[in-house]
């Protein structure tokens, strides 16, 4: 699989299949979420729910497979070796942009899980349409503890299965659990700040959408810099 993903791509003479597929999928997922957001704004609740739900499930599935195929992803595989420009551009423009992208994607993937759960908790279906609940929404202590324990077990299992002695990977697993725990504790604060289910869904959905747009912009900029402006011209 790694050999296929590192083979010459189809969008740029210097790109790889993995980078090209990632670039295309970033656009597909973001446009899909924008359409889902538009459907929600038009009060097409069921269409918004289905488009966003399956879009996020597909995105999570894709990024899971991408991670398993490419290890720690673009930062570890590309790095300075994949950048053909001057050091000052790499240090002050490319590397910060890529770091922001990875951080935004990491938070965005956790928020995708959160928004899937929130989508079901904050809505109800009546006939063929889905509506948001206009009522307080709060996670019980039992649900909080079960979710936290489940996340710890899941990331611990990944660490056991994928452990190769690399401290970098261990940091990734710990960071992943930390993000989930952070979102759970953040939800406790959000419950007090935005108790109403409908309002919380709209505000958190808008915040998540902004993150995805930032992720798309940063991924597109880093792709263009890597494979169009400053490629390593080896093939």
VENBELPE-V645988 format. One record per residue. N is the residue number from 0. RES is the residue in three letters. PSI is psi in degrees with one decimal (none if undefined). Layout:
BEGIN
{{N | RES | PSI} {N | RES | PSI}}
END
This chain:
BEGIN
{{0 | UNK | -43.3} {1 | UNK | -37.2} {2 | UNK | -40.3} {3 | UNK | -42.6} {4 | UNK | -26.4} {5 | UNK | 1.6} {6 | UNK | 158.5} {7 | UNK | 137.0} {8 | UNK | -162.2} {9 | UNK | -6.7} {10 | UNK | -26.5} {11 | UNK | 148.1} {12 | UNK | -19.3} {13 | UNK | -0.4} {14 | UNK | 173.0} {15 | UNK | 162.8} {16 | UNK | -41.6} {17 | UNK | -46.0} {18 | UNK | -40.2} {19 | UNK | -43.4} {20 | UNK | -41.8} {21 | UNK | -41.4} {22 | UNK | -44.4} {23 | UNK | -45.6} {24 | UNK | -33.4} {25 | UNK | -43.4} {26 | UNK | -42.7} {27 | UNK | -50.3} {28 | UNK | -43.9} {29 | UNK | -44.0} {30 | UNK | -35.4} {31 | UNK | -43.2} {32 | UNK | -35.7} {33 | UNK | -40.9} {34 | UNK | -41.8} {35 | UNK | -41.5} {36 | UNK | -40.8} {37 | UNK | -42.2} {38 | UNK | -39.1} {39 | UNK | -41.3} {40 | UNK | -28.2} {41 | UNK | 9.9} {42 | UNK | 30.5} {43 | UNK | 74.8} {44 | UNK | -44.0} {45 | UNK | -40.6} {46 | UNK | -44.6} {47 | UNK | -45.2} {48 | UNK | -48.6} {49 | UNK | -43.8} {50 | UNK | -46.5} {51 | UNK | -43.4} {52 | UNK | -56.5} {53 | UNK | -27.2} {54 | UNK | -43.1} {55 | UNK | -38.2} {56 | UNK | -44.4} {57 | UNK | -40.7} {58 | UNK | -44.0} {59 | UNK | -41.4} {60 | UNK | -43.6} {61 | UNK | -49.0} {62 | UNK | -29.9} {63 | UNK | -47.6} {64 | UNK | -39.6} {65 | UNK | -42.5} {66 | UNK | -46.0} {67 | UNK | -34.2} {68 | UNK | -33.3} {69 | UNK | 14.9} {70 | UNK | -120.4} {71 | UNK | 7.6} {72 | UNK | -159.1} {73 | UNK | -38.4} {74 | UNK | -41.1} {75 | UNK | -32.1} {76 | UNK | -38.9} {77 | UNK | -65.5} {78 | UNK | -156.0} {79 | UNK | -27.8} {80 | UNK | -26.8} {81 | UNK | 5.7} {82 | UNK | 123.7} {83 | UNK | 8.7} {84 | UNK | -177.5} {85 | UNK | 157.8} {86 | UNK | -38.5} {87 | UNK | -34.6} {88 | UNK | -41.9} {89 | UNK | -46.6} {90 | UNK | -36.8} {91 | UNK | -13.1} {92 | UNK | -60.6} {93 | UNK | -52.8} {94 | UNK | -45.4} {95 | UNK | -38.8} {96 | UNK | -43.7} {97 | UNK | -38.8} {98 | UNK | -44.5} {99 | UNK | -43.0} {100 | UNK | -47.1} {101 | UNK | -40.6} {102 | UNK | -44.4} {103 | UNK | -42.3} {104 | UNK | -42.6} {105 | UNK | -48.5} {106 | UNK | -40.1} {107 | UNK | -36.5} {108 | UNK | -39.8} {109 | UNK | -41.4} {110 | UNK | -28.1} {111 | UNK | -45.7} {112 | UNK | -44.5} {113 | UNK | -44.0} {114 | UNK | -31.2} {115 | UNK | -48.1} {116 | UNK | -45.8} {117 | UNK | -35.7} {118 | UNK | -41.1} {119 | UNK | -40.1} {120 | UNK | -31.1} {121 | UNK | 7.9} {122 | UNK | 166.7} {123 | UNK | 153.1} {124 | UNK | 131.9} {125 | UNK | 112.1} {126 | UNK | -128.0} {127 | UNK | 5.3} {128 | UNK | 158.5} {129 | UNK | 139.3} {130 | UNK | 154.4} {131 | UNK | 144.8} {132 | UNK | 130.0} {133 | UNK | 78.1} {134 | UNK | 161.1} {135 | UNK | 144.1} {136 | UNK | 122.2} {137 | UNK | 138.6} {138 | UNK | 130.4} {139 | UNK | 163.3} {140 | UNK | -37.2} {141 | UNK | -45.0} {142 | UNK | -39.0} {143 | UNK | -49.1} {144 | UNK | -40.3} {145 | UNK | -41.3} {146 | UNK | -43.0} {147 | UNK | -44.2} {148 | UNK | -38.8} {149 | UNK | -41.1} {150 | UNK | -41.9} {151 | UNK | -42.5} {152 | UNK | -40.8} {153 | UNK | -50.2} {154 | UNK | -32.1} {155 | UNK | -39.2} {156 | UNK | -44.2} {157 | UNK | -41.8} {158 | UNK | -39.7} {159 | UNK | -41.5} {160 | UNK | -40.7} {161 | UNK | 4.5} {162 | UNK | 126.6} {163 | UNK | 12.8} {164 | UNK | 1.4} {165 | UNK | 122.5} {166 | UNK | -28.9} {167 | UNK | -43.4} {168 | UNK | -39.0} {169 | UNK | -40.4} {170 | UNK | -38.5} {171 | UNK | -46.1} {172 | UNK | -43.2} {173 | UNK | -41.5} {174 | UNK | -39.3} {175 | UNK | -46.4} {176 | UNK | -38.8} {177 | UNK | -37.7} {178 | UNK | -44.2} {179 | UNK | -46.4} {180 | UNK | -39.3} {181 | UNK | -40.7} {182 | UNK | -40.8} {183 | UNK | -45.3} {184 | UNK | -33.0} {185 | UNK | -37.7} {186 | UNK | -34.0} {187 | UNK | -42.5} {188 | UNK | -38.8} {189 | UNK | -34.5} {190 | UNK | -36.0} {191 | UNK | -35.3} {192 | UNK | -43.5} {193 | UNK | 80.2} {194 | UNK | -29.2} {195 | UNK | 131.2} {196 | UNK | -47.6} {197 | UNK | -45.1} {198 | UNK | -41.6} {199 | UNK | -42.5} {200 | UNK | -44.6} {201 | UNK | -45.0} {202 | UNK | -43.9} {203 | UNK | -33.6} {204 | UNK | -42.1} {205 | UNK | -41.0} {206 | UNK | -43.2} {207 | UNK | -40.5} {208 | UNK | -41.2} {209 | UNK | -42.5} {210 | UNK | -41.5} {211 | UNK | -35.8} {212 | UNK | -41.8} {213 | UNK | -41.3} {214 | UNK | -41.0} {215 | UNK | -44.9} {216 | UNK | -47.7} {217 | UNK | -37.7} {218 | UNK | -38.0} {219 | UNK | -41.3} {220 | UNK | -45.7} {221 | UNK | -36.1} {222 | UNK | -47.2} {223 | UNK | -40.7} {224 | UNK | -41.0} {225 | UNK | -42.2} {226 | UNK | -2.3} {227 | UNK | -47.2} {228 | UNK | -47.0} {229 | UNK | 58.3} {230 | UNK | 158.6} {231 | UNK | 108.8} {232 | UNK | 80.0} {233 | UNK | -13.1} {234 | UNK | none}}
END
